[in-house]
Amino acid sequence: MTVLILTGEEDVTADMVVVHLNASSVPVVRLDPADLTAGVALSGEYVHGSFRGHLSAGGRLVSVNGLRSVWVRRPGVPASRAAQSSAWLTEEASQALYGMLRGCAARWMNHPDAARRARHKPWQLRLAQRSGLPVPATLITTFPQAAREFAERFPDLVVKPVSGAHPQEPPRAVPTSRVAPDTDFGAVAYGPTLLQRRVAKRADIRLTVVGDTLLAARKATPADADPDEVDVRFATSDMPWLPTEVPPRVAAAVRTYLREAELVYGAFDFAEDADGTWWFLECNQSGQFGFIEVETGQPIARTIAEWLARPTPEDRDHVKGRRTVAP
Amino acid sequence: MTVLILTGEEDVTADMVVVHLNASSVPVVRLDPADLTAGVALSGEYVHGSFRGHLSAGGRLVSVNGLRSVWVRRPGVPASRAAQSSAWLTEEASQALYGMLRGCAARWMNHPDAARRARHKPWQLRLAQRSGLPVPATLITTFPQAAREFAERFPDLVVKPVSGAHPQEPPRAVPTSRVAPDTDFGAVAYGPTLLQRRVAKRADIRLTVVGDTLLAARKATPADADPDEVDVRFATSDMPWLPTEVPPRVAAAVRTYLREAELVYGAFDFAEDADGTWWFLECNQSGQFGFIEVETGQPIARTIAEWLARPTPEDRDHVKGRRTVAP
């Protein structure tokens, strides 16, 4: 049973996981959907009530029914590197590849449907609330008056994009910014705006969850930090990321969140306040983990490799007289 | 409790359903996401562990928590009619609107995730097989050799797009076509190709399913029909669509299909062969039904209206001493 990794050619984070898979002799096929019809080929046959499918990449042929797991890392746009690429060919290639893979029994990290849903920030906030995670008061609105009233109730606010996307090309991350006290909010009418109570933080928390494993890292906020430096990704602090314990209540809530979200991988961002409360900011279902692993030494790549390599029920049937995993 | 209909302004099929909803005095809000920030506004507040959201369209304000059901008919691209439309604004507006709606308890026809998954034809074929529906032998491939071998085993083939999309602008439907006996299949290498055994049909079947209600229509194939006229949408036949009974085995399989697909509306296309077997061709989760209703008189619009209007558990709590729906 093979592990399928969907990602681009240059992906050192995927490389980190492949090293562990190779070390445990688990067969791996790595494939970029962008290479479909030029380097990557597929075939699936539906005859007499059953399905037989194959993928070919880099000269290797793998059976779709023989896939143990699929890791959707950073796949390219299907067929985008084909000789005659077009929106139509992309649609055809996407439907063919993912349509075939969706029908197989492999475990997904993460399933495309769950991944897509999980990107909706309003949905994240609601699920975090329901899972028992503290969520800073948040407003998403196109009503200037609603924004003004919210700013009266919560005078210390930050603003961030609803989608996380950047309005300019090439796309890059938009820093979360502090809202000036005299902001007018009239422009809110032209596009949904996300306003959130600023958490006066003493640390940033990155909690990486892989299956049942929780690995938390903490980056303390310097005592003399500029309160306008809201976004850890753009902060000038040279405090290190250090491993930290996950409070049991947070651990339980995070497990609930991921179960409801049908995700097996999630990178949670929290802001820790002066009372030690972890405030939910977001959960990125495809969040990077390389920088955390490098700084903290936490075995994230190995844990992902172990999850992907976990024996299937079929494998276990072949192991006589011995269970390799819990039922 | 309000019914929310997401669709464009000109949608006579939606009009047919609204007539029935109005007749039963169920509140309806109709909204095109394309009008976001220009005519349509939204606001959602996440404070103290709870959510309060509102949508405004055509001067009407509706509470998101007060939605009974959401009918995703033919919604426009979010914010595409805004004064300063852009891919970024579309992404922001889409995440804000659908992110909020995804968090509410309303019933969906159909849920966006289920709808998206259901468009994958390879996935449809596999699910149809598993649900016990007869599926004509099908191959989806980029291997010319696989296509050649398939054509040897099944000499009478049709070809259709994997995605149903058309390579040219403006998009239109691509007719399913018969494959000529001397086809070379070399071009298969440049794009996934769907080949399917042609069913020698004596009728086309359109089975429209709304919740638990199955409404089947049958259009007989004229005895002198040209066998190259494979696609009923493009056929010149003037045979009428007539209501027909659903064989019990098909009914059970179709219910299994929709339950597994998490769809509450589906328009199935079958080809009926000389033995009376219904061969599964596809299930369109947003298939048109107006033409069938007009020709057969089947009450599809009314059935949709009834499903959308069905009381929620909350409504039922307010009905004293009397149950309006089965538990």
Chai-1 contact restraints between the chains, C-beta under 6 A:
chainA,res_idxA,chainB,res_idxB,connection_type,confidence,min_distance_angstrom,max_distance_angstrom,comment,restraint_id
A,T37,B,T142,contact,1.0,0.0,6.0,A-B,restraint_1
A,T37,B,Y190,contact,1.0,0.0,6.0,A-B,restraint_2
A,A41,B,T142,contact,1.0,0.0,6.0,A-B,restraint_3
A,A41,B,F143,contact,1.0,0.0,6.0,A-B,restraint_4
A,L42,B,T142,contact,1.0,0.0,6.0,A-B,restraint_5
A,S43,B,T141,contact,1.0,0.0,6.0,A-B,restraint_6
A,S43,B,F143,contact,1.0,0.0,6.0,A-B,restraint_7
A,S43,B,A146,contact,1.0,0.0,6.0,A-B,restraint_8
A,G44,B,P122,contact,1.0,0.0,6.0,A-B,restraint_9
A,G44,B,I140,contact,1.0,0.0,6.0,A-B,restraint_10
A,E45,B,L139,contact,1.0,0.0,6.0,A-B,restraint_11
A,Y46,B,L125,contact,1.0,0.0,6.0,A-B,restraint_12
A,Y46,B,V135,contact,1.0,0.0,6.0,A-B,restraint_13
A,Y46,B,T138,contact,1.0,0.0,6.0,A-B,restraint_14
A,V47,B,A137,contact,1.0,0.0,6.0,A-B,restraint_15
A,G49,B,Q129,contact,1.0,0.0,6.0,A-B,restraint_16
A,F51,B,R126,contact,1.0,0.0,6.0,A-B,restraint_17
A,W88,B,A165,contact,1.0,0.0,6.0,A-B,restraint_18
A,W88,B,P167,contact,1.0,0.0,6.0,A-B,restraint_19
A,L89,B,G191,contact,1.0,0.0,6.0,A-B,restraint_20
A,E91,B,S163,contact,1.0,0.0,6.0,A-B,restraint_21
A,E91,B,A165,contact,1.0,0.0,6.0,A-B,restraint_22
A,E92,B,V162,contact,1.0,0.0,6.0,A-B,restraint_23
A,E92,B,S163,contact,1.0,0.0,6.0,A-B,restraint_24
A,E92,B,G191,contact,1.0,0.0,6.0,A-B,restraint_25
A,E92,B,P192,contact,1.0,0.0,6.0,A-B,restraint_26
A,A93,B,P192,contact,1.0,0.0,6.0,A-B,restraint_27
A,Q95,B,H120,contact,1.0,0.0,6.0,A-B,restraint_28
A,Q95,B,V162,contact,1.0,0.0,6.0,A-B,restraint_29
A,Q95,B,S163,contact,1.0,0.0,6.0,A-B,restraint_30
A,A96,B,I140,contact,1.0,0.0,6.0,A-B,restraint_31
A,A96,B,V162,contact,1.0,0.0,6.0,A-B,restraint_32
A,A96,B,P192,contact,1.0,0.0,6.0,A-B,restraint_33
A,G99,B,H120,contact,1.0,0.0,6.0,A-B,restraint_34
A,G99,B,K121,contact,1.0,0.0,6.0,A-B,restraint_35
A,G99,B,P122,contact,1.0,0.0,6.0,A-B,restraint_36
A,G99,B,W123,contact,1.0,0.0,6.0,A-B,restraint_37
A,M100,B,P122,contact,1.0,0.0,6.0,A-B,restraint_38
A,R102,B,H120,contact,1.0,0.0,6.0,A-B,restraint_39
A,R102,B,W123,contact,1.0,0.0,6.0,A-B,restraint_40
A,G103,B,W123,contact,1.0,0.0,6.0,A-B,restraint_41
A,G103,B,R126,contact,1.0,0.0,6.0,A-B,restraint_42
A,D113,B,D113,contact,1.0,0.0,6.0,A-B,restraint_43
A,D113,B,R117,contact,1.0,0.0,6.0,A-B,restraint_44
A,R117,B,D113,contact,1.0,0.0,6.0,A-B,restraint_45
A,H120,B,Q95,contact,1.0,0.0,6.0,A-B,restraint_46
A,H120,B,G99,contact,1.0,0.0,6.0,A-B,restraint_47
A,H120,B,R102,contact,1.0,0.0,6.0,A-B,restraint_48
A,K121,B,G99,contact,1.0,0.0,6.0,A-B,restraint_49
A,P122,B,G44,contact,1.0,0.0,6.0,A-B,restraint_50
A,P122,B,G99,contact,1.0,0.0,6.0,A-B,restraint_51
A,P122,B,M100,contact,1.0,0.0,6.0,A-B,restraint_52
A,W123,B,G99,contact,1.0,0.0,6.0,A-B,restraint_53
A,W123,B,R102,contact,1.0,0.0,6.0,A-B,restraint_54
A,W123,B,G103,contact,1.0,0.0,6.0,A-B,restraint_55
A,L125,B,Y46,contact,1.0,0.0,6.0,A-B,restraint_56
A,R126,B,F51,contact,1.0,0.0,6.0,A-B,restraint_57
A,R126,B,G103,contact,1.0,0.0,6.0,A-B,restraint_58
A,Q129,B,G49,contact,1.0,0.0,6.0,A-B,restraint_59
A,V135,B,Y46,contact,1.0,0.0,6.0,A-B,restraint_60
A,A137,B,V47,contact,1.0,0.0,6.0,A-B,restraint_61
A,T138,B,Y46,contact,1.0,0.0,6.0,A-B,restraint_62
A,L139,B,E45,contact,1.0,0.0,6.0,A-B,restraint_63
A,I140,B,G44,contact,1.0,0.0,6.0,A-B,restraint_64
A,I140,B,A96,contact,1.0,0.0,6.0,A-B,restraint_65
A,T141,B,S43,contact,1.0,0.0,6.0,A-B,restraint_66
A,T142,B,T37,contact,1.0,0.0,6.0,A-B,restraint_67
A,T142,B,A41,contact,1.0,0.0,6.0,A-B,restraint_68
A,T142,B,L42,contact,1.0,0.0,6.0,A-B,restraint_69
A,F143,B,A41,contact,1.0,0.0,6.0,A-B,restraint_70
A,F143,B,S43,contact,1.0,0.0,6.0,A-B,restraint_71
A,A146,B,S43,contact,1.0,0.0,6.0,A-B,restraint_72
A,V162,B,E92,contact,1.0,0.0,6.0,A-B,restraint_73
A,V162,B,Q95,contact,1.0,0.0,6.0,A-B,restraint_74
A,V162,B,A96,contact,1.0,0.0,6.0,A-B,restraint_75
A,S163,B,E91,contact,1.0,0.0,6.0,A-B,restraint_76
A,S163,B,E92,contact,1.0,0.0,6.0,A-B,restraint_77
A,S163,B,Q95,contact,1.0,0.0,6.0,A-B,restraint_78
A,A165,B,W88,contact,1.0,0.0,6.0,A-B,restraint_79
A,A165,B,E91,contact,1.0,0.0,6.0,A-B,restraint_80
A,P167,B,W88,contact,1.0,0.0,6.0,A-B,restraint_81
A,Y190,B,T37,contact,1.0,0.0,6.0,A-B,restraint_82
A,G191,B,L89,contact,1.0,0.0,6.0,A-B,restraint_83
A,G191,B,E92,contact,1.0,0.0,6.0,A-B,restraint_84
A,P192,B,E92,contact,1.0,0.0,6.0,A-B,restraint_85
A,P192,B,A93,contact,1.0,0.0,6.0,A-B,restraint_86
A,P192,B,A96,contact,1.0,0.0,6.0,A-B,restraint_87
